[in-house]
Amino acid sequence: MAKTSLQIAQEAELRPIEQIADQAGVEPNELMPFGRYKAKIELSLLERMAGVQNGKLVCVSGMTPTKAGEGKTTTAVSLTQGLGAIGESPVLCLREASVGPVFGIKGGAAGAGLAQVVPMEDLNLHFTGDMHAIGAANNLLAAILDASLLHGNPHDIDPLRVGWRRAVDMNDRALRQITVGLGGRANGYPRETGFDITAASEVMAIVAVARDLQDLRRRLGRITAAYSFEGAKAITAEDLRAAGAMTVLLKDALKPNLVQTLEGQPALMHTGPFANIAHGNSSLVADLVGLKLGDYTITESGFGSDMGMEKFMDIVCRVGQIAPSAVVLVASVRALKHHGGLDDPASATGAQSRQAIERGMANLRHHLGIVAEFGVPCVVAVNRMPGDTDSEVELVSQLAVEGGAYAAAVNEGVTRGGPGASTLAEAVVDACTQPASFHHLYQDEASITDKIETIAKRIYGARDVYYYDAAERKIADFTAEGLSNLPVCMAKTHLSLSADPSLMGEPRDFTLPVRDIRAYTGAGWLVPLCGDIQQMPGLGTGAAAFDVDIDAEGRTIGLF
């Protein structure tokens, strides 16, 4: 019987984190250990290494996700291990896991098989406490705002225009809409509000793009928490005198976390914004540290290239003034069959399999076109899974190159570790030597509608955009407030290029609905809400939490 990913992780011989840090070039005074196998890195490293030339930046993204699976995280990990196997010096950057999805439907977020980041249990649960700190800072602002309403409302806050919600790192749909302040005056001012999952908090987004502690402090102060009665003045965290204490809660959470792959390469896991709501990438400071420490920094973007990758290019790279040398687009035979119309991809063989793959290639070709919009070479990683035949993976590789990929390579990192990804690693190294003309999709000075429609048409393939009345009012308001120069961070389903999760493959001639727009003035972008997007997931009938337990020896079991 094959070992589970958890068993592989538990049996692995990890190196002390001090050795990983020393190998990467981190000095002892720049390391803050959390036990034996994880640590935080002081941002003073960036000052010390300011004169060191940056390595190459590689963004790992994927085609439109399906229930059949693509394997972006396992590909990012195995590519890092593959680079190590061919003698290169890589650093991996991944997002931290959110406990909600870990116990929900998604499971763990540290890779799988022989392509994992460890210690796996720590990474998927409490880790170094970043999630808790972000939730505490978020909720401190909420508590201070409600106290201000109770104690005379000195800022003239309109309770019906309080946008700030509380956060908890759990899938709990019952908290989406709640009423607070019940039980009499001593308990506050009654009003409707709700909870978001911590990964969807603007505080998470801010920690993910802040460059240093002072930048973090400024961004937290700019958060718009509510609006006043008279003149609809924005009430910020600075107005409420909350930003300083929030910063203190977050001063260690801003430092990236250092762990290791199963094969001993350094991995930075930091922040966890969702790609269907926020920018869906690990922190900017993790990328900046990785670029100083490694010849290659491998950073994964959440969901498909239309989601996390577009936001990486247009938001993270813009804020950080960094540019990728190549993109790795992850595909799998099963996912292509699913986009080709097969609900049970594993059952198809022969001509039926080939036809489904060929139909499903429309989705992958569209994502190759998205990468091309940013002027960066693209390597398709065909993530081989059990049951895939040689002819199937060869067909996908052939069609990917015909569809515009610079190269395509089969990735067998899950079953073979670094050696199974060495061909992919060689293709990525070669792609990084190719000419690139990286550019953002739109300029800062473009209008809000121009930015939205540029993404909708050139990235998603929409024919048109429809704005609900609420969205049109917000566009007018934000333009009058001087916010039109901010980038946009589209919130839409990750399951389709459109806003309709049922539309697989490459939808055409659809209209993208924008029902509302939110201003994340602290993070520094506008969030158009496209279709029905929930900022608090719920548990299903088959939650992953049901399988997690402790065995007779006290070891965790059932965590995937």
MIKOL-735811 format. One record per residue (C-alpha): x, y, z. Coordinates in Angstrom, 2 decimals, always signed. Layout:
REM residues N
node x: X, y: Y, z: Z
...
REM end
This chain:
REM residues 560
node x: +0.00, y: +0.00, z: +0.00
node x: +1.39, y: +3.40, z: -1.00
node x: +2.28, y: +5.81, z: +1.77
node x: +0.13, y: +8.89, z: +2.24
node x: +1.62, y: +12.36, z: +1.93
node x: +1.31, y: +12.76, z: +5.70
node x: +3.21, y: +9.50, z: +6.31
node x: +5.96, y: +10.60, z: +3.93
node x: +6.23, y: +13.94, z: +5.70
node x: +6.25, y: +12.36, z: +9.18
node x: +8.99, y: +9.90, z: +8.21
node x: +11.22, y: +12.50, z: +6.53
node x: +14.54, y: +13.42, z: +8.14
node x: +14.43, y: +17.21, z: +8.33
node x: +17.51, y: +19.35, z: +8.65
node x: +17.69, y: +21.89, z: +11.48
node x: +16.38, y: +25.22, z: +10.25
node x: +19.70, y: +26.90, z: +11.09
node x: +21.37, y: +24.71, z: +8.44
node x: +18.77, y: +25.64, z: +5.83
node x: +19.25, y: +29.32, z: +6.66
node x: +23.04, y: +29.09, z: +6.53
node x: +22.88, y: +27.28, z: +3.18
node x: +20.67, y: +30.06, z: +1.81
node x: +22.90, y: +32.88, z: +3.06
node x: +20.85, y: +34.04, z: +6.05
node x: +23.05, y: +35.26, z: +8.89
node x: +22.38, y: +34.04, z: +12.48
node x: +21.22, y: +37.47, z: +13.68
node x: +18.64, y: +37.53, z: +10.85
node x: +16.98, y: +34.29, z: +11.98
node x: +14.19, y: +33.96, z: +14.58
node x: +13.72, y: +30.19, z: +15.15
node x: +10.31, y: +28.72, z: +16.00
node x: +11.40, y: +25.31, z: +17.28
node x: +13.79, y: +23.12, z: +15.29
node x: +12.38, y: +23.24, z: +11.76
node x: +10.83, y: +26.64, z: +11.14
node x: +11.89, y: +30.24, z: +11.64
node x: +11.17, y: +33.83, z: +10.70
node x: +13.61, y: +35.98, z: +8.76
node x: +14.33, y: +39.53, z: +9.88
node x: +13.74, y: +42.14, z: +7.17
node x: +17.15, y: +43.63, z: +7.98
node x: +18.41, y: +41.00, z: +5.53
node x: +17.05, y: +43.13, z: +2.68
node x: +19.09, y: +46.10, z: +3.87
node x: +22.26, y: +44.01, z: +4.17
node x: +21.80, y: +42.49, z: +0.71
node x: +20.59, y: +45.65, z: -1.05
node x: +23.62, y: +45.58, z: -3.35
node x: +23.23, y: +41.91, z: -4.28
node x: +21.84, y: +41.27, z: -7.76
node x: +18.40, y: +39.70, z: -7.81
node x: +17.96, y: +36.16, z: -9.09
node x: +15.41, y: +35.11, z: -11.69
node x: +11.72, y: +35.22, z: -10.74
node x: +9.46, y: +32.40, z: -11.98
node x: +5.69, y: +32.50, z: -11.47
node x: +3.84, y: +29.16, z: -11.29
node x: +0.19, y: +29.36, z: -12.32
node x: -2.29, y: +27.08, z: -14.03
node x: -5.24, y: +26.47, z: -16.26
node x: -8.77, y: +26.89, z: -14.91
node x: -9.07, y: +24.62, z: -11.85
node x: -11.29, y: +21.54, z: -11.91
node x: -12.25, y: +18.86, z: -9.41
node x: -9.89, y: +16.57, z: -11.37
node x: -6.93, y: +18.60, z: -10.10
node x: -3.95, y: +20.33, z: -11.72
node x: -1.32, y: +20.40, z: -8.97
node x: +0.12, y: +23.93, z: -8.88
node x: +1.59, y: +23.61, z: -5.39
node x: +3.12, y: +20.20, z: -6.05
node x: +4.55, y: +21.56, z: -9.31
node x: +6.02, y: +24.62, z: -7.57
node x: +7.60, y: +22.38, z: -4.93
node x: +8.85, y: +19.76, z: -7.39
node x: +10.23, y: +22.46, z: -9.71
node x: +12.20, y: +23.82, z: -6.76
node x: +13.48, y: +20.32, z: -5.99
node x: +14.17, y: +19.75, z: -9.69
node x: +16.28, y: +22.90, z: -9.85
node x: +18.22, y: +21.60, z: -6.86
node x: +18.67, y: +18.25, z: -8.61
node x: +20.34, y: +19.93, z: -11.63
node x: +22.67, y: +21.98, z: -9.43
node x: +20.84, y: +25.31, z: -9.28
node x: +20.15, y: +27.38, z: -6.15
node x: +16.37, y: +27.92, z: -5.85
node x: +14.11, y: +29.48, z: -3.21
node x: +10.42, y: +28.60, z: -3.09
node x: +7.69, y: +31.10, z: -2.11
node x: +4.27, y: +29.74, z: -1.16
node x: +1.22, y: +31.04, z: +0.67
node x: +0.42, y: +29.91, z: +4.18
node x: -2.46, y: +27.47, z: +4.57
node x: -5.79, y: +28.65, z: +5.93
node x: -7.28, y: +26.32, z: +8.55
node x: -10.75, y: +26.79, z: +7.03
node x: -9.95, y: +25.13, z: +3.67
node x: -7.63, y: +22.59, z: +5.35
node x: -10.59, y: +21.30, z: +7.37
node x: -13.05, y: +22.02, z: +4.58
node x: -12.89, y: +20.58, z: +1.07
node x: -9.39, y: +21.54, z: -0.06
node x: -7.23, y: +19.81, z: +2.55
node x: -3.57, y: +20.68, z: +3.11
node x: -1.48, y: +23.19, z: +1.20
node x: +2.07, y: +21.89, z: +1.49
node x: +2.28, y: +19.75, z: -1.65
node x: +1.97, y: +15.97, z: -1.92
node x: +3.95, y: +12.77, z: -2.18
node x: +7.66, y: +13.40, z: -2.68
node x: +7.00, y: +17.04, z: -3.60
node x: +6.27, y: +18.59, z: -0.21
node x: +7.24, y: +21.40, z: +2.09
node x: +7.82, y: +20.32, z: +5.69
node x: +7.04, y: +20.18, z: +8.61
node x: +3.71, y: +19.41, z: +6.96
node x: +1.49, y: +19.35, z: +10.06
node x: +2.77, y: +22.69, z: +11.36
node x: +2.39, y: +24.36, z: +7.97
node x: -1.23, y: +23.31, z: +7.64
node x: -2.31, y: +24.24, z: +11.15
node x: -1.09, y: +27.02, z: +13.47
node x: +2.40, y: +27.43, z: +11.92
node x: +4.06, y: +30.54, z: +13.43
node x: +0.82, y: +32.30, z: +14.40
node x: +0.58, y: +34.72, z: +11.47
node x: -3.07, y: +33.93, z: +10.78
node x: -3.98, y: +34.49, z: +14.43
node x: -2.15, y: +37.82, z: +14.49
node x: -3.90, y: +38.99, z: +11.33
node x: -7.30, y: +37.98, z: +12.72
node x: -6.56, y: +39.74, z: +16.02
node x: -5.54, y: +42.96, z: +14.26
node x: -8.65, y: +42.83, z: +12.07
node x: -10.92, y: +42.30, z: +15.07
node x: -9.20, y: +44.98, z: +17.15
node x: -10.24, y: +47.54, z: +14.54
node x: -13.81, y: +46.17, z: +14.62
node x: -13.92, y: +46.41, z: +18.43
node x: -12.55, y: +49.95, z: +18.45
node x: -15.10, y: +51.01, z: +15.83
node x: -18.03, y: +49.58, z: +17.79
node x: -16.72, y: +51.19, z: +20.98
node x: -16.58, y: +54.52, z: +19.17
node x: -20.22, y: +54.13, z: +18.13
node x: -21.19, y: +53.43, z: +21.73
node x: -19.18, y: +56.20, z: +23.35
node x: -20.88, y: +59.19, z: +21.74
node x: -19.94, y: +58.44, z: +18.11
node x: -17.40, y: +61.30, z: +17.91
node x: -16.64, y: +60.57, z: +14.24
node x: -20.34, y: +60.80, z: +13.26
node x: -20.18, y: +57.27, z: +11.82
node x: -23.26, y: +56.14, z: +9.92
node x: -23.94, y: +52.61, z: +11.31
node x: -25.50, y: +51.68, z: +7.98
node x: -22.21, y: +52.46, z: +6.21
node x: -19.81, y: +50.44, z: +8.33
node x: -17.92, y: +48.23, z: +5.89
node x: -15.45, y: +46.68, z: +8.32
node x: -16.28, y: +43.10, z: +9.32
node x: -14.77, y: +40.69, z: +11.80
node x: -12.63, y: +37.72, z: +10.73
node x: -12.00, y: +34.14, z: +11.82
node x: -9.81, y: +31.48, z: +10.17
node x: -12.54, y: +28.89, z: +9.76
node x: -15.18, y: +27.91, z: +7.23
node x: -18.30, y: +29.04, z: +9.13
node x: -21.22, y: +30.09, z: +6.94
node x: -23.39, y: +30.85, z: +10.00
node x: -21.25, y: +33.94, z: +10.61
node x: -21.67, y: +35.47, z: +7.14
node x: -24.48, y: +37.75, z: +8.34
node x: -24.95, y: +38.47, z: +12.06
node x: -26.29, y: +41.14, z: +14.38
node x: -24.04, y: +42.60, z: +17.09
node x: -24.80, y: +44.78, z: +20.10
node x: -27.87, y: +42.92, z: +21.34
node x: -28.71, y: +42.72, z: +25.04
node x: -28.92, y: +46.36, z: +26.01
node x: -26.75, y: +49.48, z: +25.90
node x: -23.88, y: +47.89, z: +27.84
node x: -23.30, y: +45.52, z: +24.90
node x: -23.02, y: +48.20, z: +22.22
node x: -24.99, y: +49.65, z: +19.35
node x: -27.15, y: +47.01, z: +17.58
node x: -26.36, y: +46.70, z: +13.90
node x: -26.00, y: +44.08, z: +11.18
node x: -22.53, y: +42.95, z: +10.19
node x: -20.72, y: +39.65, z: +9.57
node x: -17.49, y: +37.69, z: +9.50
node x: -15.05, y: +37.05, z: +6.65
node x: -12.53, y: +34.24, z: +6.68
node x: -9.17, y: +35.66, z: +7.77
node x: -7.61, y: +35.06, z: +4.35
node x: -10.19, y: +37.47, z: +2.88
node x: -9.46, y: +40.27, z: +5.35
node x: -7.94, y: +43.48, z: +4.02
node x: -5.39, y: +43.14, z: +6.82
node x: -4.17, y: +39.94, z: +5.16
node x: -3.91, y: +41.78, z: +1.84
node x: -1.95, y: +44.58, z: +3.50
node x: +0.56, y: +42.26, z: +5.17
node x: +1.01, y: +40.57, z: +1.79
node x: +2.11, y: +43.78, z: +0.02
node x: +3.78, y: +45.84, z: +2.76
node x: +7.51, y: +46.34, z: +2.15
node x: +8.54, y: +47.04, z: +5.74
node x: +7.16, y: +47.90, z: +9.17
node x: +6.62, y: +51.60, z: +8.42
node x: +4.89, y: +50.80, z: +5.13
node x: +2.68, y: +48.37, z: +7.06
node x: +1.83, y: +51.10, z: +9.57
node x: +0.90, y: +53.58, z: +6.83
node x: -1.26, y: +51.07, z: +4.97
node x: -3.13, y: +50.01, z: +8.10
node x: -3.83, y: +53.65, z: +8.88
node x: -5.37, y: +54.15, z: +5.40
node x: -7.98, y: +51.39, z: +5.85
node x: -11.49, y: +52.74, z: +5.24
node x: -13.59, y: +51.23, z: +8.03
node x: -16.81, y: +53.25, z: +7.67
node x: -18.34, y: +56.48, z: +6.36
node x: -19.84, y: +59.43, z: +8.24
node x: -23.39, y: +60.80, z: +8.04
node x: -22.45, y: +64.26, z: +6.85
node x: -20.70, y: +64.37, z: +3.50
node x: -20.02, y: +60.62, z: +3.60
node x: -16.48, y: +61.22, z: +4.82
node x: -14.30, y: +58.08, z: +4.90
node x: -13.47, y: +57.06, z: +8.49
node x: -10.09, y: +55.36, z: +8.58
node x: -8.24, y: +53.18, z: +11.06
node x: -6.03, y: +56.22, z: +11.67
node x: -9.09, y: +58.31, z: +12.56
node x: -10.13, y: +55.61, z: +15.04
node x: -6.60, y: +55.51, z: +16.55
node x: -6.41, y: +51.77, z: +15.86
node x: -3.54, y: +51.55, z: +13.35
node x: -0.68, y: +51.78, z: +15.85
node x: -1.89, y: +48.90, z: +18.01
node x: -2.73, y: +46.86, z: +14.90
node x: +0.86, y: +47.31, z: +13.72
node x: +2.22, y: +46.12, z: +17.05
node x: +0.12, y: +42.95, z: +16.76
node x: +1.53, y: +42.37, z: +13.27
node x: +5.20, y: +43.32, z: +13.63
node x: +6.38, y: +39.69, z: +13.73
node x: +3.74, y: +38.47, z: +11.28
node x: +5.32, y: +40.71, z: +8.64
node x: +8.53, y: +38.66, z: +8.72
node x: +8.52, y: +35.77, z: +6.20
node x: +8.63, y: +32.18, z: +7.48
node x: +11.49, y: +29.86, z: +6.49
node x: +10.96, y: +26.11, z: +6.16
node x: +12.30, y: +23.47, z: +3.73
node x: +11.31, y: +21.08, z: +0.96
node x: +11.69, y: +17.34, z: +1.46
node x: +15.02, y: +17.65, z: -0.36
node x: +16.34, y: +20.53, z: +1.73
node x: +15.75, y: +23.58, z: -0.48
node x: +14.71, y: +26.75, z: +1.40
node x: +11.02, y: +27.60, z: +1.24
node x: +9.40, y: +30.85, z: +2.34
node x: +5.73, y: +30.41, z: +3.29
node x: +4.12, y: +33.71, z: +4.09
node x: +0.62, y: +35.23, z: +4.06
node x: -2.39, y: +33.55, z: +2.52
node x: -4.73, y: +35.83, z: +0.55
node x: -7.30, y: +33.99, z: -1.56
node x: -6.92, y: +34.51, z: -5.31
node x: -10.66, y: +34.76, z: -6.00
node x: -10.93, y: +37.73, z: -3.59
node x: -7.47, y: +39.22, z: -2.93
node x: -4.28, y: +39.01, z: -4.99
node x: -3.67, y: +35.32, z: -4.22
node x: +0.10, y: +35.28, z: -3.83
node x: +2.64, y: +34.92, z: -1.05
node x: +3.98, y: +38.13, z: +0.43
node x: +5.98, y: +40.71, z: -1.47
node x: +8.68, y: +40.62, z: +1.23
node x: +9.02, y: +36.84, z: +0.74
node x: +9.58, y: +37.40, z: -2.99
node x: +12.10, y: +40.16, z: -2.28
node x: +14.01, y: +37.98, z: +0.20
node x: +13.91, y: +35.02, z: -2.20
node x: +15.32, y: +37.12, z: -5.03
node x: +18.33, y: +37.99, z: -2.87
node x: +18.96, y: +34.47, z: -1.56
node x: +18.47, y: +32.30, z: -4.64
node x: +19.45, y: +32.17, z: -8.30
node x: +15.81, y: +31.30, z: -8.97
node x: +12.77, y: +32.30, z: -6.92
node x: +9.74, y: +30.10, z: -7.60
node x: +6.52, y: +31.81, z: -6.52
node x: +3.07, y: +30.26, z: -6.90
node x: -0.04, y: +32.23, z: -7.82
node x: -3.43, y: +30.95, z: -6.70
node x: -5.91, y: +29.35, z: -9.10
node x: -5.57, y: +30.02, z: -12.85
node x: -3.57, y: +32.60, z: -14.76
node x: -6.73, y: +34.71, z: -15.03
node x: -6.81, y: +34.96, z: -11.23
node x: -3.63, y: +34.89, z: -9.13
node x: -1.18, y: +35.35, z: -12.00
node x: -2.90, y: +38.42, z: -13.46
node x: -2.94, y: +39.94, z: -9.98
node x: +0.71, y: +39.01, z: -9.45
node x: +1.63, y: +40.80, z: -12.68
node x: -0.61, y: +43.85, z: -12.30
node x: -0.52, y: +44.36, z: -8.52
node x: +2.42, y: +42.60, z: -6.82
node x: +4.97, y: +43.34, z: -9.55
node x: +3.71, y: +46.93, z: -9.79
node x: +4.00, y: +47.53, z: -6.04
node x: +7.28, y: +45.65, z: -5.68
node x: +8.84, y: +46.89, z: -8.93
node x: +9.83, y: +43.34, z: -9.82
node x: +9.41, y: +41.37, z: -13.05
node x: +9.16, y: +37.63, z: -13.79
node x: +11.60, y: +36.00, z: -16.19
node x: +9.25, y: +33.11, z: -16.99
node x: +5.86, y: +31.60, z: -16.18
node x: +5.14, y: +27.92, z: -15.57
node x: +1.57, y: +27.01, z: -16.52
node x: +0.41, y: +23.78, z: -14.87
node x: -1.85, y: +21.39, z: -16.74
node x: -2.94, y: +17.81, z: -16.22
node x: -4.44, y: +15.20, z: -18.50
node x: -7.43, y: +14.82, z: -16.20
node x: -8.14, y: +18.56, z: -16.03
node x: -8.01, y: +18.84, z: -19.80
node x: -10.43, y: +15.94, z: -20.17
node x: -12.73, y: +17.63, z: -17.66
node x: -12.69, y: +20.85, z: -19.68
node x: -13.28, y: +18.64, z: -22.71
node x: -16.65, y: +17.61, z: -21.28
node x: -15.90, y: +14.43, z: -19.31
node x: -17.25, y: +14.29, z: -15.77
node x: -15.19, y: +11.16, z: -15.07
node x: -11.85, y: +11.83, z: -16.82
node x: -10.18, y: +8.67, z: -15.49
node x: -12.67, y: +6.45, z: -17.32
node x: -11.85, y: +7.70, z: -20.82
node x: -9.28, y: +5.84, z: -22.93
node x: -8.16, y: +5.66, z: -26.54
node x: -9.92, y: +7.85, z: -29.06
node x: -12.39, y: +9.17, z: -26.46
node x: -9.50, y: +10.34, z: -24.30
node x: -7.70, y: +12.02, z: -27.21
node x: -10.83, y: +13.84, z: -28.33
node x: -11.54, y: +15.10, z: -24.81
node x: -7.96, y: +16.34, z: -24.44
node x: -8.15, y: +18.14, z: -27.77
node x: -11.42, y: +19.82, z: -26.78
node x: -10.05, y: +20.73, z: -23.35
node x: -6.98, y: +22.32, z: -24.92
node x: -9.14, y: +25.37, z: -25.70
node x: -8.87, y: +26.28, z: -22.01
node x: -5.10, y: +25.79, z: -21.88
node x: -4.59, y: +27.75, z: -25.11
node x: -6.58, y: +30.61, z: -23.60
node x: -4.30, y: +30.64, z: -20.54
node x: -1.25, y: +30.59, z: -22.81
node x: -2.72, y: +33.67, z: -24.45
node x: -3.10, y: +35.32, z: -21.04
node x: +0.58, y: +34.77, z: -20.27
node x: +1.49, y: +36.17, z: -23.70
node x: -0.39, y: +39.38, z: -22.82
node x: +2.37, y: +40.11, z: -20.28
node x: +5.29, y: +39.41, z: -22.63
node x: +6.87, y: +36.57, z: -20.61
node x: +8.01, y: +33.13, z: -21.89
node x: +5.79, y: +30.27, z: -20.75
node x: +6.65, y: +26.65, z: -19.99
node x: +3.76, y: +24.20, z: -19.64
node x: +4.26, y: +21.65, z: -16.87
node x: +2.26, y: +18.51, z: -17.59
node x: +1.69, y: +17.25, z: -14.06
node x: +1.58, y: +13.49, z: -14.47
node x: -0.90, y: +11.62, z: -12.29
node x: -1.50, y: +7.89, z: -11.70
node x: -3.27, y: +6.35, z: -14.67
node x: -1.99, y: +8.87, z: -17.23
node x: -0.58, y: +7.06, z: -20.28
node x: +2.58, y: +7.98, z: -22.15
node x: +0.54, y: +8.82, z: -25.24
node x: -1.73, y: +11.16, z: -23.25
node x: +1.07, y: +13.20, z: -21.65
node x: +2.95, y: +13.32, z: -24.96
node x: -0.18, y: +14.60, z: -26.69
node x: -0.65, y: +17.34, z: -24.09
node x: +2.99, y: +18.38, z: -24.42
node x: +2.73, y: +18.51, z: -28.21
node x: -0.51, y: +20.50, z: -28.22
node x: +0.85, y: +22.92, z: -25.60
node x: +3.83, y: +23.85, z: -27.78
node x: +1.55, y: +24.15, z: -30.81
node x: -0.67, y: +26.40, z: -28.68
node x: +2.09, y: +28.90, z: -27.98
node x: +4.16, y: +27.53, z: -25.09
node x: +7.91, y: +28.12, z: -25.27
node x: +8.35, y: +24.55, z: -24.05
node x: +6.44, y: +21.74, z: -22.36
node x: +7.77, y: +19.15, z: -19.95
node x: +6.28, y: +16.27, z: -18.00
node x: +6.50, y: +16.65, z: -14.22
node x: +6.73, y: +13.49, z: -12.12
node x: +7.85, y: +15.16, z: -8.91
node x: +5.07, y: +13.70, z: -6.75
node x: +6.30, y: +10.14, z: -7.34
node x: +10.00, y: +10.73, z: -8.03
node x: +10.88, y: +13.95, z: -6.21
node x: +13.47, y: +16.33, z: -7.70
node x: +14.78, y: +13.93, z: -10.35
node x: +11.21, y: +13.58, z: -11.64
node x: +11.10, y: +17.34, z: -12.26
node x: +14.63, y: +17.80, z: -13.65
node x: +13.45, y: +18.02, z: -17.26
node x: +10.94, y: +20.70, z: -16.25
node x: +13.67, y: +22.53, z: -14.33
node x: +15.98, y: +22.51, z: -17.37
node x: +13.19, y: +23.90, z: -19.55
node x: +12.53, y: +26.70, z: -17.03
node x: +16.23, y: +27.60, z: -16.81
node x: +16.32, y: +27.81, z: -20.61
node x: +13.13, y: +29.91, z: -20.71
node x: +14.66, y: +32.38, z: -18.25
node x: +17.43, y: +33.11, z: -20.78
node x: +14.94, y: +34.08, z: -23.47
node x: +14.11, y: +37.70, z: -24.28
node x: +11.15, y: +39.01, z: -22.29
node x: +9.22, y: +42.26, z: -22.57
node x: +7.27, y: +42.19, z: -19.32
node x: +4.65, y: +44.90, z: -18.99
node x: +1.51, y: +45.54, z: -16.98
node x: -1.87, y: +45.14, z: -18.62
node x: -2.95, y: +48.73, z: -17.94
node x: -1.49, y: +52.02, z: -16.75
node x: -2.21, y: +53.71, z: -13.42
node x: -3.89, y: +56.66, z: -15.06
node x: -6.51, y: +54.55, z: -16.88
node x: -10.06, y: +54.97, z: -15.60
node x: -11.67, y: +52.40, z: -13.30
node x: -13.95, y: +51.15, z: -16.06
node x: -11.07, y: +50.94, z: -18.54
node x: -9.11, y: +48.77, z: -16.10
node x: -12.05, y: +46.49, z: -15.43
node x: -12.92, y: +46.13, z: -19.11
node x: -9.30, y: +45.55, z: -20.12
node x: -9.10, y: +42.58, z: -17.75
node x: -12.58, y: +41.33, z: -18.66
node x: -11.94, y: +41.35, z: -22.41
node x: -8.21, y: +40.66, z: -22.78
node x: -7.84, y: +38.20, z: -19.90
node x: -11.23, y: +36.54, z: -19.44
node x: -12.41, y: +36.83, z: -23.05
node x: -15.67, y: +38.65, z: -22.23
node x: -17.60, y: +40.41, z: -24.95
node x: -18.90, y: +43.11, z: -22.62
node x: -19.18, y: +44.23, z: -18.99
node x: -22.46, y: +45.01, z: -17.22
node x: -22.37, y: +47.28, z: -14.16
node x: -25.09, y: +47.07, z: -11.53
node x: -26.36, y: +50.38, z: -10.17
node x: -24.35, y: +49.95, z: -6.95
node x: -21.17, y: +49.44, z: -8.97
node x: -21.82, y: +52.52, z: -11.11
node x: -22.36, y: +54.64, z: -7.98
node x: -19.15, y: +53.34, z: -6.43
node x: -17.17, y: +54.05, z: -9.59
node x: -18.41, y: +57.65, z: -9.56
node x: -17.70, y: +58.00, z: -5.82
node x: -14.20, y: +56.47, z: -5.98
node x: -13.29, y: +58.57, z: -8.98
node x: -14.38, y: +61.72, z: -7.11
node x: -12.33, y: +60.62, z: -4.08
node x: -9.19, y: +60.35, z: -6.23
node x: -8.98, y: +56.55, z: -6.12
node x: -9.17, y: +55.88, z: -9.85
node x: -5.38, y: +55.56, z: -10.10
node x: -5.43, y: +52.38, z: -7.98
node x: -5.11, y: +48.96, z: -9.64
node x: -8.13, y: +46.67, z: -9.65
node x: -8.25, y: +43.27, z: -7.96
node x: -11.12, y: +41.34, z: -9.54
node x: -13.21, y: +39.08, z: -7.29
node x: -14.84, y: +36.31, z: -9.29
node x: -15.19, y: +32.55, z: -9.40
node x: -11.97, y: +30.60, z: -10.02
node x: -13.88, y: +27.75, z: -11.68
node x: -14.43, y: +29.50, z: -15.00
node x: -12.88, y: +32.20, z: -17.14
node x: -16.29, y: +33.85, z: -16.83
node x: -18.22, y: +34.72, z: -13.66
node x: -20.38, y: +31.61, z: -14.09
node x: -18.71, y: +28.55, z: -12.51
node x: -20.70, y: +26.19, z: -14.75
node x: -19.06, y: +27.47, z: -17.94
node x: -16.08, y: +25.20, z: -18.54
node x: -13.46, y: +25.22, z: -21.30
node x: -13.23, y: +28.56, z: -23.08
node x: -16.52, y: +30.47, z: -22.73
node x: -17.22, y: +32.96, z: -25.51
node x: -19.48, y: +35.97, z: -26.03
node x: -20.35, y: +36.29, z: -22.34
node x: -21.02, y: +39.46, z: -20.36
node x: -19.13, y: +39.94, z: -17.12
node x: -21.45, y: +41.26, z: -14.36
node x: -19.95, y: +43.71, z: -11.84
node x: -22.43, y: +43.96, z: -8.99
node x: -20.41, y: +46.12, z: -6.58
node x: -16.94, y: +47.57, z: -5.97
node x: -15.07, y: +47.87, z: -2.69
node x: -12.18, y: +50.19, z: -1.92
node x: -9.26, y: +48.55, z: -0.12
node x: -7.58, y: +51.86, z: +0.56
node x: -5.06, y: +50.30, z: +2.93
node x: -3.97, y: +47.54, z: +0.59
node x: -4.08, y: +50.01, z: -2.27
node x: -6.55, y: +48.63, z: -4.80
node x: -10.21, y: +48.47, z: -5.79
node x: -12.13, y: +45.17, z: -5.69
node x: -14.90, y: +44.74, z: -8.30
node x: -17.26, y: +41.94, z: -7.24
node x: -18.17, y: +39.85, z: -10.28
node x: -21.07, y: +37.47, z: -9.81
node x: -21.70, y: +35.69, z: -6.52
node x: -18.52, y: +35.71, z: -4.42
node x: -18.52, y: +34.61, z: -0.77
node x: -15.87, y: +35.93, z: +1.61
node x: -16.75, y: +33.27, z: +4.17
node x: -16.76, y: +29.65, z: +2.93
node x: -18.87, y: +26.93, z: +4.56
node x: -18.27, y: +23.29, z: +5.43
node x: -19.81, y: +20.63, z: +3.22
node x: -21.26, y: +17.23, z: +4.08
node x: -17.86, y: +15.59, z: +3.52
node x: -15.55, y: +17.99, z: +5.33
node x: -11.88, y: +17.03, z: +5.45
node x: -12.01, y: +17.63, z: +9.21
node x: -13.97, y: +14.39, z: +9.62
node x: -10.88, y: +12.35, z: +8.71
node x: -8.38, y: +14.16, z: +10.96
node x: -7.60, y: +12.49, z: +14.27
node x: -4.87, y: +11.36, z: +16.68
node x: -3.62, y: +7.76, z: +16.78
node x: -2.59, y: +5.71, z: +19.83
node x: +0.95, y: +7.18, z: +19.71
node x: -0.34, y: +10.75, z: +19.59
node x: +0.47, y: +11.28, z: +15.90
node x: -1.82, y: +13.20, z: +13.55
node x: -3.63, y: +11.05, z: +10.99
node x: -5.96, y: +11.89, z: +8.12
node x: -4.44, y: +15.30, z: +7.27
node x: -4.02, y: +15.68, z: +3.51
REM end
